[in-house]
Amino acid sequence: MSKALIKYIRLSPTKARLIAKEVQGMNAELALASLQFTPNKGAKYIANAIKTAVANGNFEANEVIVSSCRVDAGSVLKRFRPRARGSASRIRKPTSHILVEVAKQVEKETQKTEAKKTAPKTKTSATVKPKANKAPAKKATAKKED
């Protein structure tokens, strides 16, 4: 597993997280292809982080998957804008830190065998007895007329 961290990007973390959720779990080559045609500003930075993480691990893009793509909030640049009557209002310019982790793609056959080993054993339907309906029966009482 290799990772790449890009810090202090002038982009809101909420906007970058929308893109990060899209590529998480994808093949790195497929993620780079889809980010190339995404018009958002964050797509360029996340694609750059994926390329860097692949290069850090000496992998090829088609043999790894994006195991984790996380966007954290960085420091906020605070600016002021003049307003009416001599007052000022604050402008917040947020920054982001993008962390991308890529891992070798595991064969599907090995995943299935590991899943079988860790799966809990359940009882078969032949050994489980159906539960009887234990709802109390209402007694019918009739009044005698005199």
C-alpha positions as CSV (number, residue, x, y, z in Angstrom):
1,M,0.0,0.0,0.0
2,S,1.3,3.5,-0.8
3,K,-0.1,6.9,-0.2
4,A,0.1,10.5,-1.2
5,L,-0.8,13.6,0.7
6,I,-1.5,17.0,-0.9
7,K,-1.8,19.8,1.6
8,Y,-3.2,23.3,1.6
9,I,-5.3,23.2,-1.6
10,R,-7.4,26.3,-2.0
11,L,-10.7,24.3,-2.3
12,S,-13.5,23.7,0.1
13,P,-13.4,20.3,1.7
14,T,-17.1,19.7,1.2
15,K,-16.7,20.2,-2.6
16,A,-13.6,17.9,-2.7
17,R,-15.4,15.2,-0.7
18,L,-18.0,14.8,-3.4
19,I,-15.4,13.8,-5.9
20,A,-13.4,11.7,-3.4
21,K,-16.5,9.5,-2.7
22,E,-16.8,8.8,-6.4
23,V,-13.3,7.3,-6.9
24,Q,-13.1,5.4,-3.6
25,G,-12.8,1.6,-4.3
26,M,-12.3,2.1,-8.1
27,N,-9.4,0.8,-10.1
28,A,-6.8,3.6,-10.3
29,E,-6.7,3.6,-14.1
30,L,-10.5,3.8,-14.3
31,A,-10.6,6.5,-11.6
32,L,-8.0,8.7,-13.5
33,A,-10.1,8.3,-16.7
34,S,-13.3,9.4,-15.0
35,L,-11.6,12.3,-13.2
36,Q,-10.2,13.5,-16.5
37,F,-13.7,14.3,-17.8
38,T,-15.1,15.6,-14.5
39,P,-15.5,19.4,-14.7
40,N,-15.0,20.1,-11.0
41,K,-11.8,21.9,-9.7
42,G,-11.2,19.1,-7.1
43,A,-11.0,16.4,-9.8
44,K,-7.7,17.8,-11.0
45,Y,-6.2,17.7,-7.5
46,I,-7.5,14.2,-6.7
47,A,-6.2,12.8,-10.0
48,N,-2.8,14.3,-9.2
49,A,-2.9,12.6,-5.8
50,I,-3.8,9.3,-7.3
51,K,-1.0,9.5,-9.9
52,T,1.5,10.4,-7.1
53,A,0.3,7.5,-4.8
54,V,0.7,5.0,-7.7
55,A,4.2,6.3,-8.5
56,N,5.2,6.2,-4.8
57,G,4.5,2.5,-4.7
58,N,6.2,1.7,-8.0
59,F,2.9,0.3,-9.3
60,E,1.1,0.4,-12.6
61,A,-2.3,2.2,-12.6
62,N,-4.1,-0.9,-13.8
63,E,-2.9,-3.2,-11.0
64,V,-4.0,-1.1,-8.0
65,I,-7.3,0.2,-6.6
66,V,-8.0,3.4,-4.7
67,S,-8.5,1.9,-1.2
68,S,-9.0,5.2,0.6
69,C,-9.5,8.8,-0.6
70,R,-9.9,11.2,2.3
71,V,-10.3,15.0,2.3
72,D,-9.6,16.8,5.6
73,A,-10.1,20.5,6.4
74,G,-7.0,22.6,6.4
75,S,-6.5,26.1,7.8
76,V,-8.9,28.9,6.8
77,L,-7.7,32.1,5.2
78,K,-9.7,35.0,6.8
79,R,-10.3,38.1,4.7
80,F,-12.6,41.1,5.2
81,R,-14.9,42.9,2.8
82,P,-16.1,46.5,3.5
83,R,-19.8,46.9,4.1
84,A,-22.3,49.7,4.7
85,R,-21.7,52.3,7.4
86,G,-18.1,51.5,7.9
87,S,-18.5,48.0,9.0
88,A,-16.9,44.9,7.6
89,S,-17.9,41.3,7.1
90,R,-15.6,38.3,7.2
91,I,-14.8,36.2,4.1
92,R,-13.6,32.6,4.8
93,K,-11.4,31.0,2.2
94,P,-11.0,27.3,3.3
95,T,-8.2,25.0,2.4
96,S,-8.1,21.2,2.1
97,H,-5.7,18.3,2.6
98,I,-6.2,15.3,0.3
99,L,-4.9,11.9,1.3
100,V,-5.1,9.0,-1.2
101,E,-4.1,5.4,-0.5
102,V,-3.7,2.8,-3.2
103,A,-3.4,-1.0,-2.6
104,K,-2.7,-4.0,-4.8
105,Q,-5.8,-5.4,-6.4
106,V,-6.6,-8.8,-4.8
107,E,-7.9,-11.6,-6.9
108,K,-11.6,-12.4,-6.6
109,E,-10.9,-16.1,-5.9
110,T,-8.8,-15.4,-2.9
111,Q,-11.4,-13.0,-1.6
112,K,-14.1,-15.7,-1.8
113,T,-12.0,-18.3,0.0
114,E,-11.2,-15.8,2.8
115,A,-14.9,-14.9,3.1
116,K,-15.8,-18.6,3.5
117,K,-13.3,-19.0,6.3
118,T,-14.5,-16.0,8.2
119,A,-18.3,-16.5,7.6
120,P,-20.2,-17.7,10.7
121,K,-21.8,-21.1,10.5
122,T,-25.6,-21.0,10.5
123,K,-28.1,-23.8,11.2
124,T,-29.8,-25.4,8.2
125,S,-33.5,-25.1,7.7
126,A,-33.9,-28.9,8.4
127,T,-32.7,-28.6,12.0
128,V,-34.6,-25.4,12.9
129,K,-38.1,-26.1,14.1
130,P,-40.8,-23.5,13.2
131,K,-42.1,-21.6,16.2
132,A,-45.7,-22.4,17.1
133,N,-48.2,-19.5,17.1
134,K,-48.7,-18.9,20.8
135,A,-51.3,-16.2,20.6
136,P,-53.9,-16.7,23.4
137,A,-57.2,-17.9,22.2
138,K,-60.3,-15.8,23.1
139,K,-62.9,-17.6,25.1
140,A,-66.4,-17.2,24.0
141,T,-68.8,-16.7,26.9
142,A,-72.5,-16.5,26.4
143,K,-74.9,-15.0,28.9
144,K,-77.8,-17.0,29.9
145,E,-81.2,-15.3,29.6
146,D,-83.7,-15.7,32.5
